[in-house]
Every structure is written in C-alpha cells, then in structure tokens.
Amino acid sequence: MRIGILGGTFDPIHLGHINPALDVKQQLNLDQVWLMPNHIPPHKNTTVVNSHHRLEMVKLVCQQYPQFKLCDIEINRNTPSYSVTTLTLLAQQYPNDEFFFIMGMDSFIQLPLWHQWQSLFALCHIALCQRPGWSMDTHSEMTKQLLLRQATPDYLNSPTHTKYGKIFCINSKLTDISSSEIREMLAQGLDTSSVLTPATIDYIHQHKLYC
C-alpha cells in the first residue's frame, strides 16, 4: 500500500490538518492516510490537553473520514516523537508499503533542525504542502534538497521508481490558521465551525477543553 503519514500534536486537530491530508491522498493516489498524534513532541515544550483527549479527537475524525486511519505508534511511546525513529519502526513493521511523510512548508524549512533529518529520505517520500505566507531562501539547504528530489505524481507509475527519497509538492487550499489561534478562539467562546469538525467541537464542549 501507499500510505500518507501526518503527525502532529493535534491540539486540537482541525481542517488545516484534514484538508491538506485529503489533497495529498487524492493527488498521489494513496491508499490511506494515517493520522499520528505525538505524545512527547520534540519541537514543543508541552501540549495544552493531555494525550488521551488528543487521541480521542483524532479517533472521531477517523470515524468521519474513511480515508484516514489512526496510527498510535507515537502516542504510546514515552520518549520524544522523533520522526526518523517512527519511520524506521514503520518501515520494519510494513516492509512492503510505501510511506509519504506529509509536512507543511514551515516544517520543511526547519527540517535541518530535526533529529537525523537526512535519514528520512532513506525511509519515505515527502509530500510537501505549501502554507500561505511561507517562502524558501533560494540558497538554503532545503531548496537544494527540493531541486534535487522533486518529482511529479507520474513518477509513482514508473516501473523504476524507488519507495523513498522523493519530494512531491501538493496543490492544496490551506487554511491559514494554527492550533494556537483556534485554542484562543475557543477560550473566547468564538465560532470555530469553519475550522473544526462538528464532532470535534462537540467533544471539546463536552469535556470543557481549552476554556
């Protein structure tokens, strides 16, 4: 199978996560997208709500969207959620599958700060979603990587294609909002129906999160 992997704290999960993941699945003709909540995110100090609630919100989204499947490999691990460690484990557990690590341009630019980031290209492809307002320094390391590795979806139909190492740029109408902005909206009692699914809103209200 060809599987997209979207990791994050999902604090909370919102349409800015969901819609690009759906675009990746459609444009690369993936079989599934796995949503992978972090337990101990390496690039953030903490999360606002605990792992249980964040996991339950992702489960609700997976129930609503059959294209998605929950991947709990990181949320059940009591060590920092390094992507290279996770992809190494997934490649060992699912040796016949092809993984596409989904990330936004903001994360891609910061990739050289990630733990053993170069090893990702030996484990998976990257599906790159451009976030509004982000651009790349033409002389940066990641610009070089993009020029070296960029491929089109047609590449996946080639009989000589490899299972890792390419970067696919995804056309997606991204929602220019962050989880922190949504948490602020929730704290102020503002309408979040344009950025959260109804099931997520109901869960947040039921458990009095972010208020």
C-alpha positions as CSV (number, residue, x, y, z in Angstrom):
1,M,0.0,0.0,0.0
2,R,0.9,3.6,-0.4
3,I,0.4,5.4,2.9
4,G,0.5,9.0,3.9
5,I,1.7,9.8,7.4
6,L,0.5,13.1,9.1
7,G,2.0,13.6,12.5
8,G,1.3,16.4,15.0
9,T,0.2,17.3,18.4
10,F,-3.4,17.8,17.1
11,D,-4.1,20.1,20.0
12,P,-6.8,20.2,18.6
13,I,-7.0,18.5,15.2
14,H,-8.6,20.9,12.7
15,L,-9.3,21.5,9.0
16,G,-5.9,22.9,8.5
17,H,-4.7,19.3,9.1
18,I,-7.5,17.5,7.5
19,N,-7.9,19.2,4.1
20,P,-4.2,19.1,3.0
21,A,-4.1,15.4,4.0
22,L,-7.1,14.7,1.8
23,D,-5.4,16.6,-1.0
24,V,-2.3,14.5,-0.6
25,K,-4.3,11.3,-0.8
26,Q,-6.1,12.4,-3.9
27,Q,-3.2,13.9,-5.8
28,L,-0.8,11.0,-5.1
29,N,-3.5,8.3,-5.3
30,L,-2.6,6.9,-1.8
31,D,-4.5,4.0,-0.3
32,Q,-4.7,5.6,3.2
33,V,-3.5,8.5,5.3
34,W,-2.5,7.6,8.8
35,L,-3.0,10.4,11.4
36,M,-0.3,10.1,14.1
37,P,-0.7,12.1,17.2
38,N,2.5,12.8,19.2
39,H,2.9,12.0,22.9
40,I,6.0,14.0,23.6
41,P,6.6,16.4,20.7
42,P,10.4,17.1,20.3
43,H,9.9,20.7,19.0
44,K,7.3,22.0,21.5
45,N,7.5,22.4,25.3
46,T,4.2,20.8,26.1
47,T,0.6,20.3,24.9
48,V,-2.4,22.1,26.3
49,V,-4.6,19.0,26.7
50,N,-3.4,15.5,27.6
51,S,-2.7,12.7,25.2
52,H,-6.0,10.9,25.9
53,H,-8.1,13.8,24.7
54,R,-6.0,14.5,21.7
55,L,-6.1,10.8,20.7
56,E,-9.9,10.7,21.1
57,M,-10.4,13.8,18.9
58,V,-8.3,12.1,16.2
59,K,-10.4,8.9,16.5
60,L,-13.5,11.0,15.9
61,V,-12.0,12.4,12.7
62,C,-11.1,9.0,11.5
63,Q,-14.6,7.8,12.1
64,Q,-15.9,10.7,9.9
65,Y,-13.3,10.3,7.1
66,P,-12.9,6.7,5.9
67,Q,-9.7,7.9,4.1
68,F,-8.0,8.2,7.5
69,K,-6.7,5.7,9.9
70,L,-5.3,6.3,13.4
71,C,-1.7,5.5,13.9
72,D,-0.9,5.3,17.7
73,I,2.8,4.3,17.5
74,E,4.0,7.7,18.9
75,I,1.2,8.4,21.4
76,N,2.0,5.2,23.2
77,R,5.7,5.8,23.4
78,N,7.2,7.5,26.4
79,T,10.1,9.1,24.6
80,P,10.3,12.1,22.3
81,S,8.5,11.6,19.0
82,Y,11.4,11.7,16.6
83,S,10.1,11.2,13.1
84,V,13.1,9.2,11.9
85,T,12.7,6.8,14.8
86,T,9.0,6.4,13.9
87,L,9.6,5.9,10.2
88,T,12.3,3.4,10.9
89,L,9.8,1.3,13.0
90,L,7.1,1.6,10.4
91,A,9.4,0.6,7.6
92,Q,10.4,-2.5,9.7
93,Q,6.7,-3.4,10.5
94,Y,5.4,-2.8,7.0
95,P,8.3,-3.6,4.6
96,N,6.0,-3.9,1.6
97,D,4.4,-0.5,2.0
98,E,5.5,2.9,0.7
99,F,5.3,5.9,3.0
100,F,4.7,9.5,2.3
101,F,5.5,11.9,5.2
102,I,3.2,14.9,5.0
103,M,4.5,18.2,6.1
104,G,3.9,21.9,5.5
105,M,6.5,24.4,4.1
106,D,7.1,25.8,7.6
107,S,8.2,22.4,8.9
108,F,10.1,21.6,5.7
109,I,12.2,24.8,6.0
110,Q,13.1,23.8,9.6
111,L,13.9,20.2,8.7
112,P,17.7,20.5,9.2
113,L,17.0,21.1,12.9
114,W,15.3,17.7,13.2
115,H,17.0,14.7,14.7
116,Q,18.8,12.8,11.9
117,W,16.8,14.5,9.3
118,Q,18.8,13.2,6.4
119,S,17.8,9.7,7.2
120,L,14.1,10.5,6.4
121,F,15.0,10.4,2.7
122,A,16.1,6.8,3.0
123,L,12.8,5.8,4.7
124,C,10.0,7.7,2.9
125,H,8.9,10.3,0.4
126,I,7.9,13.7,1.5
127,A,4.5,15.2,0.5
128,L,5.1,19.0,0.8
129,C,2.1,21.3,1.3
130,Q,2.8,24.9,0.9
131,R,1.4,27.1,3.8
132,P,0.2,30.6,3.0
133,G,2.9,33.2,3.7
134,W,5.9,30.9,3.7
135,S,8.7,31.0,1.1
136,M,12.1,29.5,0.8
137,D,15.5,31.1,0.8
138,T,16.9,30.2,-2.7
139,H,20.3,29.4,-1.1
140,S,19.0,27.3,1.8
141,E,19.8,23.6,2.2
142,M,16.2,22.6,1.8
143,T,15.9,24.5,-1.5
144,K,18.8,22.4,-2.7
145,Q,17.1,19.2,-1.5
146,L,13.8,20.2,-3.2
147,L,15.6,20.9,-6.5
148,L,17.4,17.5,-6.2
149,R,14.5,15.4,-5.2
150,Q,11.3,17.0,-6.6
151,A,9.1,14.6,-8.5
152,T,5.6,14.6,-10.1
153,P,2.9,12.1,-9.3
154,D,3.6,10.4,-12.7
155,Y,6.9,9.2,-11.2
156,L,4.9,6.8,-9.0
157,N,3.8,5.0,-12.1
158,S,7.3,4.4,-13.4
159,P,8.5,0.8,-13.1
160,T,11.8,2.0,-11.9
161,H,10.6,4.3,-9.2
162,T,12.0,4.0,-5.7
163,K,10.0,3.7,-2.5
164,Y,11.7,6.7,-0.8
165,G,13.7,9.8,-1.3
166,K,11.5,12.0,-3.5
167,I,9.6,15.2,-2.7
168,F,6.1,15.8,-4.1
169,C,4.7,19.3,-4.0
170,I,1.0,19.2,-3.3
171,N,-1.5,21.8,-4.5
172,S,-3.8,22.5,-1.6
173,K,-6.0,25.3,-0.4
174,L,-4.6,25.5,3.0
175,T,-6.4,27.0,6.0
176,D,-4.2,29.8,7.3
177,I,-4.8,29.1,10.9
178,S,-2.9,27.4,13.7
179,S,-4.0,25.3,16.6
180,S,-2.9,28.0,19.0
181,E,-5.2,30.5,17.2
182,I,-8.1,28.0,17.4
183,R,-7.4,27.5,21.1
184,E,-7.7,31.2,21.6
185,M,-11.0,31.3,19.7
186,L,-12.3,28.5,21.9
187,A,-11.2,30.3,25.1
188,Q,-13.1,33.4,23.9
189,G,-16.2,31.4,23.0
190,L,-15.9,32.3,19.3
191,D,-17.4,30.3,16.5
192,T,-15.0,27.6,15.3
193,S,-17.3,25.8,12.9
194,S,-15.2,27.0,9.9
195,V,-12.0,25.3,11.2
196,L,-13.2,22.3,13.3
197,T,-15.4,19.4,12.5
198,P,-18.8,19.3,14.4
199,A,-17.7,16.1,16.2
200,T,-14.5,17.8,17.4
201,I,-16.5,20.9,18.6
202,D,-18.9,18.6,20.5
203,Y,-16.1,16.7,22.1
204,I,-14.3,19.9,23.2
205,H,-17.5,21.3,24.7
206,Q,-18.4,18.0,26.4
207,H,-15.1,17.8,28.1
208,K,-14.7,21.5,28.7
209,L,-11.3,21.7,26.9
210,Y,-9.5,24.9,26.1
211,C,-11.8,27.1,28.1
